[in-house]
Amino acid sequence: MKCLCGKIKTTRLFQSGLFDVIKCSSCGQVRIETRDGAKRTGYYEEEDVKFYLSHQEMFRRLFGNLLRFIHRYAPSGTLMDIGAGVGLLLDEARNMGYRVIGFEPSKASVKAAKKYFGIELIPREFHKTLKNMNSNIDIVVINHVLEHLKNPKEIIGLCAETLSDTGVLVIGVPNFNSFMRWMKQGKWQSLIPAQHRWQFTLASLDELVLPHGFRRIAVSYENHDRSMHYWWKKPIYAALDRIALVTGHAEAMVVIYKKI
């Protein structure tokens, strides 16, 4: 598999089960490749839908925080969610006054969004849908979806075409430059090699997005919930997390780009 920059030469960083984590020797982009016998998981199934519904309160809190961050830079307009899942983010956005559109290829998720939240998602793959969109979308959200896609470069280009002249692109991804990734390597919680094809740092995400006519206007970092850890580990994680948030080495990041 070629890198997003089109080059082939790579350096192997480490192994995670039946997957190799490699880095492009030209641009530094990290990707995850499968070995013989390894299979990637596909779209959400019934069990995934049940998880989101049963943990609805937690996800609404997370999506609420994300939307308040977005609101600082785009307080109104039409918000488009690529990979909308069961529609929780869109439901929260609708409650905040945004007009919403969501795309989700998982049939189980589309059904749940309509049944539980009254949200009609477009049940198509992202790139096939975006090619038919008009350029009148104010906000495009790609939240923990970009790392799953075969061709994220194509999607970013289509988002640029879809957004209005003053539109913003919001991307949430794991942060490969995090302290936890350095410490845990192949056991890092956000690696998820059976699902994730790509891993991004802020620099590599800029490298992907900026050439499509965007400028970066904001970054927000976050860490995972540590409540499940032993009591004696929590103070250690708390200290590391505080430093990680300040220095840009937290486990995930949300980056907002604006069209220029």
C-alpha positions as CSV (number, residue, x, y, z in Angstrom):
1,M,0.0,0.0,0.0
2,K,1.3,3.4,-1.0
3,C,1.5,6.3,1.5
4,L,-0.7,9.3,1.1
5,C,2.2,11.1,-0.5
6,G,2.5,8.4,-3.1
7,K,5.8,7.0,-1.9
8,I,6.4,3.3,-1.0
9,K,9.7,3.2,1.1
10,T,8.9,2.8,4.8
11,T,10.4,2.1,8.2
12,R,8.9,-0.4,10.5
13,L,8.2,1.1,13.9
14,F,6.8,-1.9,15.8
15,Q,4.3,-4.8,15.6
16,S,0.9,-5.1,17.1
17,G,-0.4,-8.6,16.9
18,L,-0.8,-9.5,13.2
19,F,-0.3,-5.9,12.2
20,D,2.8,-3.8,11.4
21,V,3.0,-0.1,12.3
22,I,5.1,1.6,9.7
23,K,6.3,5.1,8.9
24,C,6.7,6.6,5.4
25,S,10.4,7.4,4.9
26,S,9.5,10.4,2.8
27,C,6.8,12.3,4.6
28,G,6.6,10.6,8.0
29,Q,3.0,9.5,7.8
30,V,2.2,6.4,9.9
31,R,0.0,3.6,8.6
32,I,-0.9,0.1,9.8
33,E,-0.6,-2.8,7.4
34,T,-2.0,-6.3,7.8
35,R,0.0,-9.5,7.8
36,D,-1.2,-12.8,6.3
37,G,-4.3,-14.0,8.0
38,A,-5.2,-10.6,9.6
39,K,-8.6,-9.2,8.8
40,R,-10.0,-5.7,9.4
41,T,-13.4,-5.1,10.9
42,G,-16.0,-3.3,8.9
43,Y,-18.9,-1.1,9.6
44,Y,-20.8,-1.1,12.9
45,E,-23.0,-4.1,13.6
46,E,-25.8,-4.6,16.1
47,E,-23.4,-5.1,19.0
48,D,-21.7,-1.8,18.3
49,V,-25.0,0.0,18.2
50,K,-26.1,-1.5,21.5
51,F,-22.8,-0.2,23.1
52,Y,-23.4,3.3,21.9
53,L,-27.0,3.3,23.1
54,S,-26.2,1.8,26.5
55,H,-23.4,4.3,27.0
56,Q,-25.5,7.2,25.6
57,E,-24.9,9.5,28.6
58,M,-21.1,9.3,28.3
59,F,-21.1,9.9,24.5
60,R,-23.5,12.8,24.8
61,R,-21.1,14.4,27.3
62,L,-18.2,13.9,25.0
63,F,-20.1,15.2,21.9
64,G,-21.4,18.1,23.9
65,N,-17.8,19.1,24.8
66,L,-16.8,18.8,21.1
67,L,-19.7,20.9,19.9
68,R,-19.0,23.6,22.4
69,F,-15.4,23.7,21.0
70,I,-16.8,24.0,17.5
71,H,-19.3,26.6,18.5
72,R,-16.4,29.1,19.3
73,Y,-15.5,29.1,15.6
74,A,-18.8,28.3,13.9
75,P,-21.7,29.2,16.1
76,S,-24.4,28.5,13.5
77,G,-25.2,26.9,10.1
78,T,-25.4,23.4,8.6
79,L,-23.3,20.8,10.3
80,M,-22.4,17.6,8.4
81,D,-21.2,14.5,10.2
82,I,-19.2,12.0,8.2
83,G,-19.6,8.6,10.0
84,A,-22.5,9.6,12.2
85,G,-22.9,6.3,14.0
86,V,-26.3,6.2,15.7
87,G,-26.7,10.0,15.4
88,L,-25.8,11.1,18.9
89,L,-23.6,13.9,17.9
90,L,-26.2,15.2,15.4
91,D,-28.9,15.0,18.0
92,E,-26.8,17.1,20.3
93,A,-25.9,19.5,17.5
94,R,-29.6,19.8,16.6
95,N,-30.4,20.7,20.2
96,M,-27.8,23.5,20.0
97,G,-29.6,25.0,17.0
98,Y,-27.5,23.6,14.1
99,R,-29.1,22.3,10.9
100,V,-27.8,18.7,10.6
101,I,-26.9,16.2,7.9
102,G,-25.3,12.8,8.6
103,F,-23.8,10.0,6.5
104,E,-23.4,6.5,7.8
105,P,-22.9,3.3,5.8
106,S,-23.8,1.0,8.6
107,K,-27.4,-0.2,8.2
108,A,-27.7,-1.0,11.9
109,S,-26.6,2.5,12.8
110,V,-28.9,4.2,10.3
111,K,-31.9,2.2,11.6
112,A,-31.1,3.0,15.3
113,A,-30.7,6.8,14.5
114,K,-34.2,6.9,13.0
115,K,-35.8,4.7,15.7
116,Y,-34.3,6.3,18.8
117,F,-33.6,9.9,17.8
118,G,-35.7,10.6,14.7
119,I,-32.6,11.4,12.6
120,E,-32.6,10.4,9.0
121,L,-29.1,9.5,8.1
122,I,-28.0,9.1,4.5
123,P,-27.0,5.4,4.2
124,R,-24.1,5.6,1.7
125,E,-20.4,5.5,1.7
126,F,-18.8,8.9,2.3
127,H,-17.0,9.5,-1.0
128,K,-20.0,8.4,-3.1
129,T,-22.3,10.8,-1.2
130,L,-20.0,13.8,-1.0
131,K,-19.6,13.8,-4.8
132,N,-23.3,14.7,-5.1
133,M,-23.3,17.5,-2.4
134,N,-23.7,21.2,-3.1
135,S,-21.1,23.6,-1.7
136,N,-23.3,25.1,1.0
137,I,-22.2,23.2,4.2
138,D,-20.8,25.4,7.0
139,I,-19.2,22.7,9.2
140,V,-17.9,19.2,8.3
141,V,-17.1,16.9,11.2
142,I,-15.0,13.8,10.8
143,N,-14.7,12.6,14.3
144,H,-12.6,9.4,14.8
145,V,-13.4,8.3,11.3
146,L,-10.5,9.5,9.2
147,E,-8.1,6.9,10.5
148,H,-10.5,4.1,9.3
149,L,-10.7,5.2,5.7
150,K,-8.8,3.7,2.8
151,N,-8.2,7.1,1.1
152,P,-8.5,10.0,3.6
153,K,-6.8,12.3,1.0
154,E,-9.8,11.9,-1.3
155,I,-12.2,12.6,1.5
156,I,-10.5,15.8,2.5
157,G,-10.5,17.0,-1.1
158,L,-14.3,16.3,-1.3
159,C,-14.9,18.1,2.0
160,A,-13.1,21.2,0.6
161,E,-15.4,21.1,-2.4
162,T,-18.5,20.6,-0.2
163,L,-17.8,23.4,2.4
164,S,-18.9,27.0,1.8
165,D,-16.3,29.6,1.3
166,T,-16.2,30.4,5.0
167,G,-16.7,26.8,6.1
168,V,-14.7,24.9,8.8
169,L,-13.5,21.3,8.8
170,V,-13.3,19.5,12.2
171,I,-11.2,16.4,12.5
172,G,-10.9,14.3,15.6
173,V,-8.2,11.5,15.6
174,P,-5.9,9.7,18.0
175,N,-2.6,11.5,18.6
176,F,0.2,9.2,17.6
177,N,2.6,11.7,19.2
178,S,1.1,11.0,22.6
179,F,3.0,10.0,25.8
180,M,0.8,6.9,26.1
181,R,1.7,5.8,22.6
182,W,5.4,6.2,23.3
183,M,5.1,4.2,26.5
184,K,2.7,1.4,25.3
185,Q,3.7,1.0,21.6
186,G,1.8,-1.9,20.2
187,K,-0.5,-2.1,23.2
188,W,-1.6,1.5,23.0
189,Q,-5.3,1.7,23.5
190,S,-6.0,4.0,20.5
191,L,-3.9,1.9,18.1
192,I,-6.8,-0.5,17.3
193,P,-5.0,-2.0,14.3
194,A,-7.9,-4.2,13.1
195,Q,-9.9,-1.0,12.5
196,H,-7.4,1.9,12.0
197,R,-5.5,2.1,8.8
198,W,-3.7,5.4,9.6
199,Q,-2.3,7.2,12.6
200,F,-1.8,11.0,12.7
201,T,0.3,13.5,14.5
202,L,-0.6,17.2,14.3
203,A,2.2,17.7,11.7
204,S,1.0,14.8,9.5
205,L,-2.6,15.9,9.7
206,D,-1.6,19.4,8.6
207,E,0.4,17.8,5.8
208,L,-2.8,16.1,4.6
209,V,-5.3,18.9,5.1
210,L,-3.5,22.2,4.4
211,P,-2.8,21.6,0.6
212,H,-6.6,21.4,0.0
213,G,-7.0,25.1,0.8
214,F,-7.3,25.2,4.6
215,R,-5.5,26.9,7.4
216,R,-5.5,25.5,11.0
217,I,-7.3,27.7,13.5
218,A,-7.6,25.6,16.6
219,V,-6.5,22.5,18.4
220,S,-7.9,20.8,21.5
221,Y,-6.3,17.8,23.2
222,E,-7.9,15.1,25.4
223,N,-6.9,12.0,27.3
224,H,-8.7,8.8,28.0
225,D,-10.8,8.1,31.1
226,R,-8.5,6.7,33.9
227,S,-11.2,5.7,36.3
228,M,-10.6,2.0,35.6
229,H,-7.0,2.0,36.8
230,Y,-5.8,0.9,40.2
231,W,-5.8,3.7,42.8
232,W,-2.0,3.8,43.0
233,K,-1.7,4.4,39.3
234,K,-4.2,7.3,39.1
235,P,-1.9,10.0,40.6
236,I,0.8,9.0,38.1
237,Y,-1.6,9.2,35.2
238,A,-3.0,12.5,36.4
239,A,0.5,14.1,36.4
240,L,1.3,12.7,33.0
241,D,-2.1,13.8,31.6
242,R,-1.7,17.3,32.8
243,I,1.7,17.6,31.1
244,A,0.4,15.9,28.0
245,L,-2.4,18.4,27.6
246,V,-0.1,21.4,27.9
247,T,2.6,20.0,25.6
248,G,0.4,18.5,22.9
249,H,1.2,14.9,23.8
250,A,-2.3,13.8,24.9
251,E,-4.0,10.7,23.5
252,A,-6.4,12.4,21.1
253,M,-6.8,15.7,19.4
254,V,-9.6,17.7,17.7
255,V,-8.3,20.1,15.0
256,I,-10.3,22.8,13.3
257,Y,-9.4,24.0,9.9
258,K,-10.9,27.0,8.0
259,K,-11.1,27.4,4.2
260,I,-8.9,30.1,2.7
